[in-house]
Amino acid sequence: MASVALPVQAGEASGTEPTVATEASASDPVTATMRASVLRPRLDANGLPLLGDDGKPIVDDVAVEEASVVPGDVVHYAIEIRNRGEAVEDLGIAFPIPAEMILLPESLASDVPADFGVTTLANPEKTIPVFAANKDAKIVTPEFSVAATEGLSSLSVSIDEVRHETAARITYQLTVR
């Protein structure tokens, strides 16, 4: 299995910029980029939310390094994996889940066939599958239901294939405690 490690440090719940690193070198045809953001209401000059034509607040997707992230915020992660070389099969990626954050399993998504799993602080060597075989239906496995979302240490994604000259997109969300 090919491996790309993207350690994400959410730091304290104060909005520190995530750090992204890959095991690939600059000459490697497979690259990964990550964006972490929060939704914020657009404010007028008086600090009041601007409303759209539908009467709902207008929200902007703001990068975490430009926002003050506080408990209760939902941080949206989007990872794009580009392949400029030969097709890559069975690509594995791991994302640490900071102790002050909770995974929202319903947010897990990939635009290519992929399996999602988690590890716990109690047993970091065992990966618990998040969804059953039917990934499209997002049927949560009994093992994950028992683990719930407390005490998770990482999220792992196994992508079946990233074809030549294509990109794969993975998204997920964490709530700040």
C-alpha positions in Angstrom: 0.0 0.0 0.0 1.3 3.4 -0.9 1.3 5.9 2.0 0.9 9.6 2.4 1.0 11.0 5.9 -0.7 14.3 6.5 -0.3 15.2 10.1 -2.8 17.9 11.1 -2.1 19.9 14.2 -5.3 21.7 15.3 -3.4 23.0 18.3 -5.5 24.7 20.9 -9.0 25.7 20.0 -7.7 29.1 19.1 -7.4 28.7 15.3 -3.8 27.8 14.8 -3.0 26.9 11.2 -2.9 23.2 10.4 0.5 21.9 9.3 0.6 19.6 6.3 3.5 17.2 5.5 3.7 14.3 3.1 6.2 11.5 2.8 6.4 12.3 -0.9 9.4 14.3 -2.2 9.0 17.4 -4.4 9.7 15.2 -7.4 7.1 12.6 -6.4 4.1 12.6 -8.9 1.6 12.2 -6.0 1.0 15.4 -4.0 -1.5 16.3 -1.3 -2.9 19.6 -0.2 -5.2 20.3 2.7 -7.5 23.2 3.6 -9.1 23.7 7.0 -11.9 26.2 7.4 -14.9 27.3 9.5 -18.1 28.9 8.5 -18.6 32.5 9.7 -21.5 34.9 9.2 -20.7 38.0 7.1 -21.1 41.1 9.2 -22.1 44.6 8.4 -20.3 47.8 9.8 -22.2 47.4 13.1 -21.2 43.8 13.6 -24.6 42.4 12.8 -25.0 39.5 10.4 -25.9 40.3 6.8 -29.0 38.6 5.5 -29.5 37.1 2.1 -32.6 37.4 -0.1 -34.0 34.3 1.7 -33.7 36.1 5.1 -30.9 33.8 6.3 -27.5 35.0 7.4 -24.8 35.0 4.6 -21.9 32.8 5.7 -18.4 32.7 4.4 -16.0 29.8 4.4 -12.9 31.2 6.3 -9.5 29.5 6.5 -8.7 28.6 10.2 -5.6 30.7 10.1 -7.8 33.7 9.5 -10.5 32.8 12.0 -10.6 32.5 15.8 -11.7 28.9 16.3 -13.7 28.4 19.5 -15.4 25.4 21.3 -18.5 24.4 19.4 -17.0 25.4 16.0 -17.1 22.8 13.2 -13.8 22.7 11.3 -14.1 21.5 7.7 -11.1 19.7 6.2 -10.7 19.2 2.5 -7.8 17.2 1.1 -6.9 17.0 -2.6 -4.6 14.3 -3.7 -3.1 14.9 -7.2 -1.4 12.2 -9.3 0.8 13.3 -12.1 2.4 9.9 -12.6 1.3 6.3 -13.1 -2.0 5.1 -11.4 -1.6 4.6 -7.7 -3.6 1.8 -6.0 -4.4 1.3 -2.3 -3.3 4.7 -1.2 -3.4 5.0 2.6 -3.7 8.4 4.4 -3.8 9.0 8.2 -5.1 12.1 9.9 -4.6 12.6 13.6 -7.7 13.6 15.6 -6.6 16.1 18.4 -8.0 15.3 21.8 -10.0 18.6 21.9 -11.9 17.6 18.7 -14.7 15.2 17.9 -15.2 13.5 14.5 -18.5 14.0 12.8 -18.8 10.6 11.0 -21.6 11.7 8.7 -19.2 14.3 7.2 -16.8 11.7 5.8 -16.8 11.8 2.0 -14.6 11.0 -1.0 -15.1 11.5 -4.7 -13.3 8.2 -5.4 -14.0 4.8 -3.8 -12.4 4.8 -0.4 -12.7 3.1 3.0 -12.7 5.1 6.3 -11.4 3.8 9.6 -10.5 5.2 13.0 -8.2 4.3 15.8 -8.7 5.0 19.5 -6.4 6.2 22.2 -7.0 3.0 24.1 -6.0 0.8 21.1 -4.1 2.8 18.5 -2.9 -0.4 16.7 -6.4 -1.5 15.7 -8.3 0.3 12.9 -12.1 0.2 13.3 -14.0 0.5 10.0 -16.5 3.4 10.0 -18.8 2.3 7.3 -20.0 -1.1 6.2 -19.4 -2.5 2.7 -22.0 -0.2 1.1 -20.1 3.0 1.3 -22.7 5.0 -0.7 -25.3 4.4 2.0 -22.9 5.3 4.8 -24.0 2.4 7.0 -22.0 2.8 10.2 -20.4 -0.5 11.4 -21.3 -2.0 14.8 -17.6 -1.7 15.8 -17.6 2.1 15.2 -21.0 2.5 16.9 -19.5 1.1 20.1 -16.4 3.3 19.7 -18.6 6.3 19.1 -16.6 9.5 18.6 -15.0 9.8 22.0 -11.3 8.9 22.5 -10.4 8.7 18.8 -6.8 9.3 17.9 -6.8 9.2 14.1 -8.8 8.9 11.0 -7.5 6.7 8.2 -8.6 6.7 4.6 -7.7 3.9 2.1 -8.3 5.0 -1.5 -8.8 2.2 -4.0 -7.1 4.1 -6.9 -6.0 7.5 -8.0 -5.6 7.4 -11.8 -2.9 9.0 -13.9 -3.4 12.8 -14.3 -6.4 12.9 -11.9 -7.2 14.1 -8.4 -9.1 12.7 -5.5 -10.9 14.8 -2.9 -11.5 13.8 0.7 -13.6 15.8 3.2 -14.4 15.5 6.8 -15.4 17.6 9.8 -14.3 17.9 13.4 -16.1 19.7 16.2 -14.0 21.7 18.7 -14.9 20.7 22.3 
